[in-house]
Amino acid sequence: MFKYFSSVTLTKSIVIIVCFSFCKLISFNAYSGNKTFTIDQSTPYYITADYWAEIPSGGDTVFISSSRTEALKILDLNGEEGNPIVFINKGGQVKINDTRWGAITFQNCKHIKISGTGDPQYKYGFLLAASTCGLAFSELSSDCEAEFIKISHEGFMGIMAKKDYGGYPPAPIPVFENLSIHDCFIENVTEGMYLGETKSPGMEFKHVRVYNNIVRNTGREAIQIANMVEDVELYNNTLLNAGTDDTNYHGNLLQIGDNTVVKAYNNIISGAPAYGIMSLGSGDNYYQNNYISDCKGVFVDDRDFTKVDSVIVFSANYFSRINHPENEVIRNLNGENYLVVTNNVYDDENALFYRNYFSANTNYTIENNRVEFVSEMDFENPDHNNYALTSANAEEFMNMGAPGGPEYFYTDTTDTNVPVPQQIVLTAEMLVDEVEGGSYKAANYLIDEQGITPESGGHPVSESWKPFWNMDKAPYHIYFDLGKEYNITQIAFHDMHNSKNLDVSVGEPGNWTYWFTESCDKYKTWKVHDMNITTRYIRLSMNESVYAAVNELILFGYANEEETEKSSVIAEGSNLNTAVDDELRLTDDLFIYQNPVQDNLEINIPTQLAQDFTIEVFDIRGAKLVSENFVQSSGTRFNMNIADQSLKNGVYIMRFSNAAGEQKALKFLKSKY
């Protein structure tokens, strides 16, 4: 008579592996795509198609510099099916806090992916705030993906995807296909996710995936969806503390609106003055293996687009501390759909588990629901936004909720021992001119007025570096050897305006990695780029024109005392083959001997650090995969076998911490070669 979803055997570990493989593919392909573009603080708010000298297309990458603090509205940009345009943070976390309507808005854009995986030190590469919406896919957008975005503001919406028609859409009804939102963190907004117009009919959504997200402390609903008509799944989300505005009819955690099908499973849904789940969908609504607590339970009703031949199923869910004033767990006001309520667990023997408000209605099956103790969820460290489940949780809960993990992979920068960035004075001895026969106008012009900085308010007056008359012998390169590794926090160019690109790379001679492009589109203006790299060498290149006019370069940062002068940067996306000669390493340094890693993670742990320490391994998304504790060791080479940890090939982060509170995070590549 009916058929319902029952694939809860999908475990969280499988979800993590699949998601990581996909994330890794996108992240690395993004750097090796067709073309790259850069958005920095100088880029305008509105970015229309005519802004681009060459419009980005499928497979291209748009880097958003960590220097960007103003909102962005990107219009009419189209990638290709299966080959999106990827927007990704670069140089650290992008922190946008603007009074405009939205922090980042994609309007009438298709085949777009925005990813916060651009810096391994941050789980969420974007931190967004605005007056109304953090991230929006608006108007007739479609085929969009968002990952590893954090939104924290007092605006109305965290993430929005819809176009409003007020219940009167045109014919044929516009369709938003392939919406994917995952691994995001949303807090303190009014509506966590507002996906689809509330009124029906409206823009229709097909093929939607919302998973691995954390949404907490929302004034109204944590997630609200509507007009989602085909292939919709919400799973492994952690939704906490909704309805803080105490607004009537708007305090639910998960609200499934009119004209909607859904499969919602493996979610943690906890804390609201109203319902954990409000199910108003059309039917074919399946709720399975969810943890629902500290709320009024579940409310089921029909709406205008109810499909009377479709089922609504609640199966194998866990209900704890349900506080409905009438002491009921599931309230049913839907007399149209066939309702199936089976194999659920609830922890109050005095509660009425199911209440049907249609006395003559027999359109339901209620069976095998039982009263059992349901424990509270135990998270790793909610005070630091780590909502990973601890091993203390019941086994049946371990495949639920978002993966969690730390937000940051570096030592707390409030530590007074962290050096204060200073100007790194550049000299002629550091400069290597790679232009054949030498530059026509010397590259020394880039560093002949080091006493004039952006802070000084002055402007250099010397010539600009010009390698040749034209591009006959291009490309043209120079580089700086700083003599030892520095943590570079800012690079400033004094732009003399010829609107030509100057490319910046890091690495070492013979092994350069592109980092960003200075567009040189201002006149007698300091262009300051916030950075977050460690390197000894910096290279400047003219690849398209000799008129990338810059007449001074200023660096800020501090010496990396933990590395030897023979070390050099490994930038994101570069070659990670970093085998080191033991004799070149300081004996009191903590480092990985051989990188890439195959089956053994070999770590040099100095004796003074090797006191009751912990080794943890995270994937690039921040999910903790390995954690082992060790007693006091004599130090030197430490071997940790990871062959049995089922780690796929890819980039991981190893974090060392000891009983003295000392920490260090290192990136490594797992490879079979």
C-alpha positions in Angstrom: 0.0 0.0 0.0 2.9 2.3 0.6 6.7 2.5 0.4 8.9 4.5 2.6 12.6 5.4 3.0 14.6 3.0 5.1 18.3 3.5 4.2 19.5 4.6 7.6 22.3 2.1 7.4 24.3 4.9 5.8 26.7 5.7 8.6 28.3 9.0 9.4 31.8 7.7 8.6 30.7 6.9 5.0 29.2 10.3 4.7 32.4 11.9 5.9 34.5 9.9 3.5 32.3 10.6 0.5 32.0 14.3 1.4 35.8 14.6 1.9 36.5 13.0 -1.4 34.2 15.4 -3.2 35.5 18.4 -1.3 39.1 17.4 -2.0 38.4 17.0 -5.7 36.8 20.4 -6.0 39.4 22.2 -3.9 42.4 20.9 -5.8 40.7 21.1 -9.2 39.8 24.7 -8.4 43.5 25.7 -8.4 44.2 23.8 -11.6 41.2 25.1 -13.7 41.2 27.0 -16.9 41.7 30.6 -15.6 42.0 32.4 -12.3 40.6 35.7 -11.2 41.0 37.7 -7.9 38.6 39.8 -6.0 40.2 42.0 -3.3 39.2 45.2 -1.4 39.5 47.3 -4.6 36.9 45.3 -6.4 33.5 47.0 -6.6 30.4 45.9 -4.8 28.4 45.2 -8.0 30.2 42.7 -10.2 28.3 42.5 -13.5 29.3 40.7 -16.6 30.9 43.8 -18.2 33.2 44.2 -15.2 35.3 41.3 -16.3 37.9 41.8 -19.1 37.3 38.1 -19.7 34.2 36.7 -18.2 34.8 33.7 -15.9 33.4 30.4 -17.3 33.1 26.8 -16.3 36.1 25.4 -14.5 37.5 28.9 -13.7 38.5 29.9 -10.2 37.8 33.3 -8.6 39.9 33.9 -5.5 38.4 36.2 -2.9 41.3 37.8 -1.0 41.3 37.8 2.8 41.7 41.6 2.4 38.1 41.9 1.3 35.8 43.3 4.0 33.1 44.9 1.9 30.0 43.1 0.6 29.8 41.5 -2.9 26.9 41.2 -5.3 27.8 39.0 -8.3 25.3 39.1 -11.2 24.7 37.0 -14.3 27.6 34.6 -14.1 27.3 31.1 -15.5 29.5 28.1 -15.3 28.8 24.8 -16.9 27.0 21.7 -15.9 29.4 19.6 -13.8 32.0 22.3 -14.2 31.1 25.3 -11.9 32.9 28.6 -11.5 34.5 28.2 -8.0 34.8 31.2 -5.6 37.3 30.4 -2.9 39.0 32.3 -0.1 42.7 33.1 -0.3 45.3 34.3 2.1 43.3 33.5 5.2 39.7 33.9 6.3 37.5 36.4 4.4 35.7 38.5 7.0 32.9 40.6 5.5 30.8 42.7 7.8 28.8 45.2 5.9 25.6 47.3 6.3 24.4 46.4 2.9 21.5 43.9 2.4 23.7 40.9 1.9 27.4 40.0 2.6 27.8 37.8 -0.6 24.9 37.6 -3.1 24.8 35.6 -6.3 22.0 37.0 -8.5 20.9 35.2 -11.6 23.9 33.0 -11.5 24.2 29.4 -12.5 26.7 26.6 -11.9 28.4 28.4 -9.1 30.3 27.0 -6.1 31.5 29.0 -3.1 34.0 27.2 -0.9 35.7 28.2 2.3 38.5 25.6 1.9 41.2 28.0 0.7 43.3 28.1 3.9 44.0 25.0 6.0 44.1 27.0 9.2 40.4 27.8 9.0 37.6 25.3 8.8 35.3 28.1 7.6 37.1 30.3 5.1 34.3 32.9 5.0 32.9 34.7 8.0 29.9 36.8 6.8 27.7 39.4 8.3 25.3 42.0 6.8 22.1 43.9 7.6 19.8 41.1 6.3 21.4 38.1 4.7 24.8 36.4 4.9 24.8 34.4 1.7 22.1 34.5 -1.0 21.4 32.7 -4.3 18.7 35.1 -5.5 16.4 35.7 -8.4 16.7 33.1 -11.2 19.9 31.5 -9.9 20.3 27.7 -10.1 22.8 24.9 -9.7 24.6 26.4 -6.8 26.8 25.0 -4.0 28.0 26.5 -0.7 30.5 24.8 1.7 32.5 25.8 4.8 30.9 29.2 5.2 30.3 30.7 8.7 27.5 33.3 9.1 27.2 35.1 12.4 25.2 38.4 12.5 21.9 39.9 13.7 20.4 40.1 10.2 17.3 38.2 9.2 18.7 35.2 7.2 21.8 33.1 7.3 21.6 31.5 3.8 18.8 32.3 1.4 17.9 30.6 -1.9 14.7 31.8 -3.6 12.8 34.3 -5.7 9.5 35.6 -4.3 6.4 35.6 -6.5 3.8 36.1 -3.8 2.1 32.9 -4.8 1.7 33.9 -8.5 4.7 32.6 -10.4 4.9 32.9 -14.2 4.2 29.9 -16.5 6.2 27.8 -16.8 7.2 27.9 -13.1 10.9 28.7 -12.8 13.0 25.9 -11.4 16.1 26.0 -9.2 18.0 22.7 -9.7 20.9 21.2 -7.8 21.1 23.3 -4.6 23.8 22.0 -2.2 24.5 23.5 1.1 26.9 21.6 3.4 29.5 22.0 6.2 28.4 25.5 7.1 27.9 27.1 10.5 25.1 29.6 11.1 24.3 31.4 14.3 22.5 34.4 15.9 20.3 35.1 12.8 16.5 35.2 12.7 16.1 32.5 10.0 19.0 30.1 9.7 18.3 28.8 6.2 15.4 30.2 4.2 15.2 28.0 1.1 12.2 28.4 -1.2 9.4 30.9 -1.0 6.9 30.3 1.9 3.8 30.9 -0.3 2.8 28.3 -2.9 3.0 28.0 -5.7 6.4 29.5 -6.2 9.8 28.8 -7.7 10.3 25.0 -7.6 13.4 23.3 -6.3 14.6 20.0 -7.5 17.6 17.9 -6.5 18.5 19.6 -3.1 21.0 18.4 -0.6 21.4 20.1 2.8 23.9 18.3 5.1 26.6 18.5 7.7 25.5 22.0 8.8 25.4 23.5 12.3 22.7 26.0 12.9 22.2 27.5 16.4 20.6 30.4 18.3 18.1 31.5 15.7 15.3 33.9 16.4 12.8 31.8 14.3 13.4 28.5 12.4 16.8 26.9 12.1 15.9 25.6 8.6 12.8 26.3 6.6 12.1 24.9 3.2 9.1 25.1 0.8 8.2 24.5 -2.8 10.8 21.7 -3.1 9.1 19.2 -5.4 11.6 16.6 -6.3 14.6 14.7 -4.8 15.2 16.6 -1.5 17.4 15.4 1.3 18.3 17.0 4.6 20.7 14.9 6.7 23.4 15.0 9.3 22.6 18.6 10.4 22.9 19.8 14.0 20.1 22.3 14.7 20.1 23.9 18.2 18.2 26.5 20.2 15.7 28.0 17.7 12.8 30.4 18.4 14.7 32.8 20.7 12.6 35.7 19.5 9.5 34.0 21.0 7.4 34.9 17.9 4.1 33.0 17.6 4.2 30.2 14.9 7.8 30.9 14.1 9.8 29.0 16.7 10.4 25.6 15.1 13.7 24.0 14.4 13.0 22.2 11.1 10.0 23.4 9.1 9.0 21.5 6.0 6.6 23.9 4.1 3.9 23.5 1.5 4.4 21.8 -1.9 7.5 19.9 -0.6 8.9 16.4 -0.6 11.8 15.5 1.7 13.9 12.8 3.2 15.2 14.1 6.6 17.5 11.7 8.5 20.4 11.5 10.9 19.7 15.1 12.2 20.1 16.4 15.7 17.2 18.7 16.4 17.2 20.1 19.9 15.9 23.2 21.8 12.9 25.3 20.8 9.8 26.7 22.4 7.8 25.3 19.5 8.2 22.1 17.5 11.3 20.1 16.6 9.7 19.2 13.2 6.8 21.0 11.6 5.7 18.8 8.7 3.4 20.7 6.2 4.8 19.0 3.1 2.8 17.6 0.2 3.6 14.0 1.2 6.5 11.6 0.4 8.0 13.1 3.6 10.3 10.7 5.4 11.7 11.4 8.8 14.1 8.7 10.0 16.8 8.3 12.6 16.6 11.8 14.0 17.3 12.9 17.6 14.5 15.4 18.7 14.7 16.9 22.2 13.7 19.9 24.4 10.8 21.1 22.2 7.2 20.3 21.6 7.9 17.3 19.4 6.3 17.0 16.0 3.4 18.8 14.3 1.8 17.3 11.1 -0.7 19.2 9.0 -1.8 19.4 5.4 -1.7 22.4 3.1 -2.9 23.4 -0.4 -0.6 21.1 -2.3 -1.1 18.0 -0.3 -0.9 14.8 -2.4 -3.5 12.4 -0.9 -1.8 9.3 -2.4 1.6 10.1 -0.7 2.8 9.1 2.7 4.3 10.8 5.7 6.6 8.5 7.7 8.2 8.9 11.1 10.5 5.9 11.7 13.2 5.0 14.2 13.5 8.5 15.7 14.5 9.3 19.2 12.4 11.8 21.3 13.7 13.1 24.6 12.4 15.7 27.1 9.4 16.7 24.9 7.6 19.6 26.6 4.3 19.9 24.8 1.7 21.5 27.2 -0.7 18.7 26.3 2.0 16.0 27.0 1.9 14.6 23.4 4.9 13.8 21.2 3.4 13.7 17.7 0.3 15.9 16.9 -1.5 15.1 13.7 -3.9 17.5 12.0 -3.4 16.0 8.5 -6.4 14.0 7.4 -5.2 13.6 3.8 -1.9 11.8 3.7 -1.4 8.3 5.0 0.7 8.6 8.2 3.2 5.9 9.3 4.7 6.1 12.8 6.8 3.1 13.6 9.8 2.0 15.7 10.3 5.3 17.4 11.7 5.7 20.9 10.5 8.2 23.5 11.5 8.7 27.1 8.3 9.7 28.9 6.0 6.9 29.9 3.4 9.4 30.9 3.3 11.1 27.5 0.7 10.4 24.8 3.0 9.5 22.0 0.5 10.1 19.1 -2.6 12.2 19.1 -4.9 12.2 16.1 -7.2 15.3 15.8 -9.6 13.6 13.4 -11.7 11.1 15.4 -13.0 9.4 12.2 -9.6 9.3 10.6 -8.1 5.8 10.3 -5.6 6.9 7.6 -2.5 5.9 9.6 -0.4 3.1 11.0 1.1 3.4 14.5 3.1 0.5 15.8 6.2 -0.7 17.6 6.9 2.7 19.3 8.4 2.2 22.8 9.4 3.9 25.9 13.1 3.8 26.7 15.6 6.0 28.3 17.1 8.5 25.8 20.3 10.1 26.9 21.4 13.7 26.2 23.8 14.4 23.4 27.4 15.0 24.5 29.4 17.3 22.2 33.2 17.7 22.2 33.5 21.5 23.0 30.4 23.6 22.4 32.0 26.6 24.0 34.5 26.6 21.0 31.9 25.7 18.4 33.0 22.1 18.2 29.9 20.0 18.0 31.5 16.7 17.2 30.0 13.8 19.2 32.2 12.4 22.0 32.6 8.7 22.5 30.4 9.0 25.6 27.3 9.1 23.4 25.1 6.0 22.8 26.3 4.0 19.9 23.0 4.5 18.0 23.6 8.3 18.0 27.1 8.2 16.6 26.0 8.5 12.9 23.9 11.7 13.7 24.6 15.4 13.3 27.3 17.4 11.6 30.9 16.2 11.8 32.0 19.1 14.0 35.7 19.7 14.7 37.7 22.7 15.6 37.2 26.0 13.7 40.9 26.9 13.7 44.2 24.9 13.4 46.6 27.3 14.9 47.7 28.6 18.3 45.5 31.3 19.8 46.7 34.6 18.5 45.9 36.3 21.7 49.0 34.7 23.1 51.4 37.5 24.1 54.3 35.4 22.7 53.0 35.8 19.1 55.3 38.3 17.3 54.0 41.6 16.2 54.3 42.1 12.4 57.0 44.6 11.4 58.2 45.9 8.1 60.6 43.6 6.4 63.0 46.1 4.8 63.9 45.0 1.2 67.4 45.6 -0.1 69.1 45.3 -3.5 71.0 42.3 -2.2 67.8 40.4 -1.8 66.6 41.0 -5.4 67.3 38.6 -8.3 66.4 39.9 -11.8 65.5 36.9 -14.1 64.9 39.1 -17.1 67.3 38.2 -19.9 70.1 40.9 -20.1 68.5 42.8 -17.2 65.5 45.0 -17.0 65.1 48.1 -19.1 64.1 50.0 -16.0 65.7 48.4 -13.0 63.7 46.3 -10.6 65.5 48.1 -7.9 62.9 50.9 -8.3 60.6 48.6 -6.4 62.6 48.9 -3.3 64.4 52.3 -3.4 62.0 54.2 -1.1 61.4 51.7 1.7 60.9 54.5 4.2 57.7 55.5 2.5 54.9 53.1 3.6 51.1 53.1 3.5 51.0 54.1 7.1 53.2 57.1 6.5 50.7 58.7 4.1 53.4 59.4 1.6 53.8 58.3 -2.0 57.0 57.1 -3.7 58.1 59.2 -6.7 60.6 57.0 -8.4 60.2 55.2 -11.7 58.3 51.9 -12.0 60.0 48.6 -12.8 59.8 47.9 -16.6 61.5 44.8 -17.8 61.5 45.5 -21.5 59.9 47.7 -24.3 57.3 45.1 -25.1 56.4 41.4 -24.6 58.8 40.0 -27.1 60.9 38.2 -24.5 58.1 37.6 -22.0 57.3 36.4 -19.5 59.4 38.6 -17.2 60.2 37.6 -13.6 62.1 38.9 -10.6 62.2 37.4 -7.1 63.3 38.3 -3.6 65.3 36.1 -1.4 64.5 37.3 2.2 67.4 35.2 3.6 65.2 33.1 5.9 61.6 32.2 6.3 59.1 34.9 7.2 55.4 34.8 8.1 54.1 37.4 5.6 51.1 39.3 6.9 50.8 42.1 4.4 52.1 43.0 0.9 51.6 46.6 -0.2 52.1 47.9 -3.8 52.2 51.5 -4.8 50.2 51.4 -7.9 50.9 53.8 -10.8 47.8 52.8 -12.9 48.1 51.1 -16.2 45.4 48.5 -15.5 47.7 45.6 -16.2 48.3 42.5 -14.1 51.3 41.8 -11.8 51.3 38.2 -10.7 52.7 37.2 -7.3 54.1 33.7 -6.6 55.7 32.0 -3.6 57.8 28.9 -3.3 61.4 28.7 -4.3 63.5 29.0 -7.4 62.4 26.3 -9.9 59.2 25.5 -7.9 56.9 28.5 -7.9 53.2 28.5 -6.9 50.9 31.3 -8.1 49.4 33.2 -5.2 47.4 36.2 -6.4 47.3 39.0 -9.0 47.6 42.7 -8.4 45.5 44.4 -11.0 47.3 47.8 -11.0 44.2 49.7 -11.8 44.6 52.7 -9.5 46.7 55.8 -9.7 49.2 56.8 -7.1 47.4 54.5 -4.6 48.7 52.0 -2.1 47.1 48.6 -2.7 47.4 46.5 0.5 46.8 42.8 0.5 46.4 40.9 3.8 48.3 37.6 3.6 48.8 34.5 5.7 51.8 32.7 4.2 55.2 31.5 5.3 58.0 31.8 2.8 61.6 32.8 2.1 61.0 33.7 -1.6 58.5 36.0 -3.3 58.3 36.3 -7.1 56.8 39.0 -9.3 55.8 38.4 -12.9 54.6 40.3 -15.9 52.8 37.7 -18.1 50.5 39.9 -20.2 52.1 43.4 -20.4 55.1 45.4 -19.4 52.8 48.2 -18.1 52.0 46.7 -14.7 53.3 49.9 -13.2 54.4 49.6 -9.5 57.1 51.8 -8.1 57.4 50.4 -4.6 56.8 47.2 -2.7 56.4 47.0 1.1 56.3 43.8 3.1 55.1 43.2 6.7 55.6 40.1 8.8 57.9 38.5 11.2 60.7 35.9 11.1 59.7 32.3 11.4 62.1 31.2 14.2 60.8 27.6 14.2 62.2 26.9 10.7 65.7 26.8 9.4 66.9 29.2 6.7 66.8 26.4 4.2 63.0 25.8 4.6 60.5 27.3 2.2 56.8 27.7 1.9 54.4 25.0 0.8 51.4 27.1 -0.5 47.9 25.6 -0.9 47.8 23.6 -4.1 51.5 23.3 -4.5 53.7 20.2 -4.6 53.6 18.7 -1.2 56.7 16.5 -1.6 58.7 17.8 1.2 61.2 15.2 2.3 63.7 16.8 4.6 67.3 16.1 5.3 67.6 15.5 9.1 70.8 17.4 9.2 69.1 20.5 7.9 66.4 20.5 10.7 66.8 22.0 14.1 66.7 19.2 16.8 64.3 21.2 19.0 61.7 21.6 16.2 58.5 19.5 15.8 58.1 18.4 12.2 57.1 15.5 9.9 60.1 13.7 8.5 58.7 12.5 5.2 55.9 14.2 3.4 53.9 12.7 1.5 53.1 10.1 4.0 52.3 6.5 3.1 51.6 4.1 6.1 53.7 5.7 8.8 53.5 9.3 10.2 57.0 9.9 11.4 57.2 13.0 13.6 60.2 14.6 15.3 59.0 15.4 18.9 61.7 17.2 20.9 62.2 15.8 24.4 61.0 19.0 26.1 57.6 18.6 24.3 57.1 14.9 24.6 55.3 14.9 28.0 51.8 13.2 27.9 51.0 14.3 24.4 48.1 13.7 22.0 48.3 13.3 18.2 45.1 14.1 16.2 44.5 13.8 12.5 41.8 15.9 10.8 40.7 16.0 7.2 40.8 19.3 5.4 37.1 19.8 6.4 38.0 19.7 10.1 36.5 16.3 10.9 38.6 14.5 13.4 39.6 11.0 12.1 42.3 9.9 14.5 43.1 10.7 18.1 45.7 8.9 20.2 47.2 9.7 23.6 50.7 8.9 24.6 52.7 8.9 27.9 56.0 10.6 28.4 58.5 9.9 25.7 62.2 10.5 25.4 61.6 12.5 22.2 63.3 12.4 18.8 61.7 10.4 16.1 58.2 9.2 16.8 56.4 6.7 14.5 52.6 6.5 14.3 51.2 3.8 12.1 48.2 5.1 10.1 47.8 2.2 7.7 44.8 0.9 9.6 43.0 4.2 9.8 41.3 4.0 6.4 42.6 7.4 5.3 42.1 8.1 1.7 44.8 9.7 -0.4 44.6 13.5 0.2 45.6 16.4 2.4 45.3 16.1 6.2 46.2 18.1 9.2 48.2 16.6 12.1 47.7 18.4 15.4 50.1 17.9 18.3 49.2 19.0 21.9 50.7 18.1 25.2 49.9 18.3 28.9 51.8 21.7 29.1 49.3 23.2 26.7 51.7 23.5 23.8 50.2 22.9 20.3 51.3 22.8 16.7 49.4 21.9 13.5 51.1 20.6 10.4 49.7 19.7 7.0 50.6 16.4 5.3 49.7 14.6 2.1 48.6 10.9 2.4 49.7 9.2 -0.8 50.5 5.6 -1.9 53.6 6.9 -3.7 
